[in-house]
């Protein structure tokens, strides 16, 4: 959940400094902080739900899913903060 919040925060920080959302799936929601956070929370809840279902059949896959999603979200947030800092 934390990495999704960081992704939302970093996206808004970059957008507020003049960056643009390059993910076509997020362009419609990125302009509203509340909507963006809601979508990110939905993604976090959905990931946990899928991992919970997967846990019953394959614990390694469930852990791998959570690690992959969190690593990707953390990497995206780091990139967004980097973009925001260059635009200050």
Residue pairs with C-beta under 8 A, 6 or more apart in sequence:
1 41
1 44
1 48
3 69
3 70
3 73
3 74
3 77
4 40
4 41
4 43
4 44
4 73
5 37
5 40
6 73
6 74
6 77
7 40
7 73
7 76
7 77
7 80
8 33
8 36
8 37
8 40
9 77
10 76
10 77
10 78
10 79
10 80
10 81
10 84
11 21
11 26
11 30
11 36
11 80
12 30
12 33
12 36
13 80
13 81
13 84
14 80
14 81
14 83
14 84
14 87
15 21
15 30
15 31
16 84
17 83
17 84
17 87
17 88
18 87
19 80
19 83
19 84
19 87
21 27
21 30
21 31
23 30
26 36
26 39
29 35
29 36
29 39
30 36
47 65
47 66
47 69
48 66
50 65
51 62
51 63
51 65
51 66
52 62
54 61
54 62
54 65
55 62
